Amino acid sequence: MGNTSLRRRLPAFAAGLASLVMASGIAAIPAEAASPKVDYVALGDSYTAGTGAGPFDFGYPCDRTPGGYVDVVGKTGRVNLVMNAACHGAVLSATNPFYDHSIPIPTVAEQIQNLPSGTLSADTELVSITAGANDLGFSYVLGQCAYYGSVACSDALAGVASPSVLAKLTSNLAWTYKEIQQAAPNATIAVMGYPLLFDPTSQYAPLPVESQMLMNQATLLVNSTIAGAVSTANTVYSTKAKYVDVTGSFAGHAVNSLEPWINLDPVNFTDPRNFHPNKEGHRAYASALLEAVKPSQLVTR
């Protein structure tokens, strides 16, 4: 990000595709399954940390909000939620140029390293993660698009999404999945994508239409990079990672739709919940995860 405040308050976002059952305007969570439950660990950025599910929960050095998709999954009876180590604003590692050394938010690498002994183990059957958008500085890009118009938006996107940068992100993500798999050799790794934030056809325009379209295109680019990293990790490192696309889940529920599943306070663009799933959005994430990775099929003991 351009500055510490913006980086802390406008982090991750992006997109994907999933086929879900909808009920009462909220993605239905699959019914509770019989025991035994699978051991479940969560890692990553603000989307997995629960940002947007309720009032923002400050907790130095790792901000994590109760009620996010991880907690929703944990309450279905299908899993034993061992730990959610995700942090708002996390990047993959401290070598990333968007890592702010003045605010040492635990990186994904540090989240893995600092887990209590045995948290990730041969007994772990499910790991979920969101990561990648912060590593491209998309919080900074979103700030440029929100405050300075479509030209600045386009320039900022061009600066962070060059082929070499995307190739490096692919490599770093694949390596991260390998590290998770080595620590939890029997786990399926559910790699969650990000939703499209905007509906450019909406009459409500929090950003110029051109900027909305650019951000959606950028989100698709991030998601395709993440999906490519999953494929690379599975091929090169023999991981058991699965990309979970959520763009279809959020269709009709963009931040500027009539029924948004993404937060936005138009009066306060620095609200840390902005551009993160609200409670319904986190339920949609939980449903997408459970539909894509059926816990009953992961039990190893």
C-alpha positions in Angstrom: 0.0 0.0 0.0 0.9 3.6 -0.3 0.8 4.2 3.4 0.4 2.3 6.7 -3.1 3.4 7.4 -4.4 2.5 4.0 -2.7 -0.9 4.1 -4.1 -1.8 7.4 -7.6 -0.7 6.5 -8.1 -1.6 2.9 -6.5 -5.0 2.4 -7.5 -8.2 0.5 -10.2 -8.8 -2.0 -10.9 -10.7 -5.4 -13.0 -13.5 -7.1 -14.1 -17.1 -8.3 -17.0 -19.5 -9.2 -19.0 -22.0 -7.2 -22.4 -23.7 -7.5 -24.4 -23.1 -4.3 -28.0 -23.7 -3.0 -29.6 -20.4 -2.0 -32.2 -20.1 0.7 -33.8 -17.0 2.2 -31.3 -14.8 0.4 -28.4 -16.5 2.1 -26.2 -19.3 0.9 -27.5 -22.5 2.6 -25.0 -24.3 4.8 -25.0 -28.1 4.2 -26.6 -30.0 6.9 -24.6 -31.3 9.9 -22.8 -34.6 9.2 -22.3 -37.5 11.5 -19.0 -37.8 13.4 -16.1 -38.4 13.2 -15.1 -34.8 12.4 -12.1 -33.7 10.4 -9.4 -31.5 12.1 -9.5 -28.1 10.4 -6.9 -25.3 10.5 -7.2 -21.9 8.7 -4.5 -19.5 7.5 -4.2 -16.4 5.4 -5.4 -12.8 5.1 -8.4 -10.8 6.2 -11.0 -12.8 4.3 -10.1 -15.9 6.4 -9.5 -13.7 9.5 -13.2 -12.9 9.4 -13.1 -9.2 8.6 -16.5 -7.9 7.8 -18.5 -10.5 9.7 -19.1 -8.1 12.5 -17.5 -5.1 14.4 -13.8 -5.0 13.5 -11.8 -6.7 16.3 -8.4 -5.0 16.9 -5.9 -7.4 18.4 -2.2 -6.5 18.0 -0.4 -7.8 16.0 -3.1 -10.0 14.4 -6.6 -8.6 13.8 -9.1 -11.4 13.7 -12.9 -10.9 13.8 -15.3 -13.6 15.1 -18.1 -14.9 12.9 -16.2 -15.3 9.6 -16.5 -18.2 7.3 -14.1 -20.3 9.3 -16.3 -20.0 12.4 -19.4 -20.7 10.3 -17.8 -23.9 9.1 -16.6 -24.7 12.6 -20.2 -24.6 13.9 -21.7 -27.0 11.3 -20.7 -30.1 13.2 -18.6 -31.3 10.2 -15.2 -30.2 11.5 -13.1 -29.8 14.6 -11.8 -26.3 14.2 -8.3 -26.6 15.7 -7.2 -23.0 15.0 -7.7 -20.0 12.8 -4.3 -18.3 12.5 -5.2 -15.9 9.7 -4.5 -12.1 10.1 -6.1 -9.0 8.6 -3.6 -7.5 6.1 -1.3 -10.6 5.9 1.1 -11.1 3.0 2.8 -14.4 2.2 6.2 -13.4 3.6 8.2 -10.4 5.0 10.2 -10.3 1.7 7.1 -8.9 -0.1 7.5 -5.2 -1.0 4.1 -4.5 0.5 5.0 -5.9 3.9 5.1 -3.0 6.4 7.9 -3.6 8.9 6.6 -0.9 11.2 3.4 -3.0 11.7 4.6 -6.6 11.9 1.4 -8.3 10.9 2.2 -12.1 11.0 2.7 -13.2 7.4 1.4 -16.5 6.2 4.9 -18.0 6.5 5.0 -16.8 10.1 1.5 -18.1 10.8 2.6 -21.6 9.8 5.9 -21.3 11.7 4.3 -20.0 14.9 1.5 -22.5 15.2 1.6 -24.4 18.5 3.3 -27.8 18.1 0.9 -30.3 16.6 -1.6 -27.8 15.2 -0.7 -28.9 11.7 0.1 -32.6 11.7 -0.6 -35.9 10.1 -4.0 -35.7 11.9 -5.0 -32.4 10.1 -7.4 -33.2 7.3 -8.5 -29.8 6.1 -6.7 -26.4 5.7 -8.3 -23.4 4.2 -6.4 -20.3 3.0 -7.0 -16.9 1.3 -3.8 -15.2 0.2 -2.4 -13.3 -2.8 -4.3 -10.0 -3.2 -2.3 -8.2 -0.5 0.9 -9.5 -2.1 0.1 -7.6 -5.3 -0.7 -4.4 -3.3 -4.3 -4.4 -4.2 -5.2 -2.5 -1.1 -3.1 0.3 -2.5 -4.7 -0.1 -6.0 -8.2 0.0 -4.5 -7.3 3.2 -2.7 -6.1 4.8 -6.0 -9.3 3.7 -7.7 -11.4 5.0 -4.9 -9.8 8.4 -4.5 -8.2 9.4 -7.7 -10.3 8.1 -10.6 -10.0 5.6 -13.5 -6.7 6.9 -14.9 -4.9 6.5 -11.6 -6.7 3.2 -11.1 -5.4 1.9 -14.5 -1.9 3.1 -13.8 -1.8 1.5 -10.4 -3.0 -1.8 -11.7 -0.5 -1.8 -14.5 2.2 -1.3 -11.9 1.4 -4.3 -9.7 0.2 -6.8 -12.3 3.1 -7.2 -14.7 3.8 -10.7 -16.0 7.0 -11.0 -13.9 5.2 -10.0 -10.7 2.4 -12.5 -11.4 4.9 -15.2 -12.1 6.6 -14.5 -8.8 3.3 -14.6 -7.0 2.5 -18.0 -8.6 5.8 -19.4 -7.4 5.4 -18.0 -3.9 1.8 -19.3 -3.5 2.8 -22.7 -4.8 5.7 -22.8 -2.3 3.3 -21.8 0.5 1.0 -24.7 -0.3 4.0 -27.0 -0.3 4.9 -25.8 3.2 1.4 -26.4 4.4 1.3 -29.9 2.9 4.7 -30.8 4.4 3.4 -29.9 7.9 0.0 -31.6 7.3 0.7 -34.5 4.8 -2.9 -35.9 4.9 -4.7 -32.5 4.6 -6.7 -31.2 1.7 -5.8 -27.6 1.2 -8.8 -25.5 0.2 -7.5 -22.4 -1.6 -10.3 -19.8 -1.6 -10.6 -17.2 -4.3 -12.0 -13.7 -4.0 -15.4 -12.3 -5.1 -15.9 -9.6 -7.7 -16.5 -6.5 -5.7 -18.6 -4.4 -8.1 -21.6 -4.5 -10.4 -20.7 -1.9 -13.1 -24.4 -1.9 -14.3 -25.7 -0.7 -10.9 -27.1 2.8 -10.5 -25.1 3.1 -7.3 -21.6 3.9 -8.3 -19.2 4.1 -5.4 -16.4 4.3 -7.9 -16.4 5.4 -11.6 -17.8 2.7 -13.8 -14.4 2.3 -15.6 -12.7 1.8 -12.2 -15.3 -0.8 -11.2 -14.6 -2.7 -14.4 -10.8 -2.4 -13.9 -11.1 -3.7 -10.4 -13.2 -6.7 -11.4 -10.8 -7.5 -14.2 -7.9 -7.3 -11.7 -9.8 -9.6 -9.3 -10.2 -12.2 -12.1 -6.5 -11.9 -12.8 -5.6 -12.5 -9.2 -8.0 -15.5 -9.1 -6.5 -17.0 -12.2 -3.0 -16.6 -10.7 -4.1 -18.3 -7.5 -5.7 -21.2 -9.5 -2.5 -21.5 -11.6 -0.4 -21.7 -8.4 -2.7 -24.5 -7.1 -2.1 -26.4 -10.4 1.7 -25.8 -10.1 1.8 -26.9 -6.5 -0.1 -30.1 -7.3 2.1 -30.9 -10.3 5.5 -29.9 -8.9 5.1 -30.6 -5.2 2.4 -33.3 -5.2 0.2 -31.2 -2.9 -3.5 -31.9 -2.4 -4.7 -28.4 -3.0 -8.1 -27.4 -4.5 -9.0 -24.0 -5.8 -12.4 -22.8 -4.7 -13.9 -20.2 -6.9 -16.5 -17.9 -5.3 -17.4 -15.4 -8.0 -20.6 -17.3 -8.9 -21.6 -17.3 -5.2 -21.5 -13.6 -5.1 -23.3 -12.9 -8.4 -26.0 -10.3 -7.8 -24.4 -9.5 -4.4 -21.6 -7.0 -5.2 -20.9 -4.1 -3.0 -23.2 -1.8 -5.0 -26.0 -4.3 -5.6 -29.5 -4.1 -4.1 -28.6 -7.0 -1.8 -24.8 -6.7 -1.1 -22.9 -9.4 0.6 -19.8 -7.2 0.7 -19.4 -4.3 3.1 -18.9 -0.6 2.1 -19.4 2.5 4.1 -19.5 5.2 1.4 -19.0 7.9 4.0 -15.8 6.3 5.5 -13.6 4.6 2.9 -11.1 3.8 5.6 -13.4 1.5 7.5 -11.4 -1.8 7.7 -14.5 -3.8 6.9 -14.9 -2.2 3.5 -14.7 -4.5 0.5 -14.9 -7.6 2.8 -17.8 -10.0 3.0 -20.5 -9.2 5.4 -22.2 -11.9 7.5 -24.1 -13.2 4.5 -20.9 -13.1 2.4 -19.0 -15.2 5.0 -21.9 -17.7 5.0 -21.5 -17.9 1.2 -17.8 -18.6 1.6 -18.5 -21.3 4.2 -21.1 -22.9 1.8 -18.6 -22.8 -1.1 -16.0 -24.4 1.0 -18.2 -27.2 2.2 -19.6 -27.8 -1.3 -16.1 -28.0 -2.8 -14.4 -30.0 -0.1 -16.8 -32.5 1.5 -15.5 -33.1 5.1 -17.0 -36.5 5.4 -14.8 -37.7 2.6 -11.6 -36.4 4.2 -11.7 -38.4 7.5 -8.5 -40.3 7.8 -9.0 -42.0 11.2 
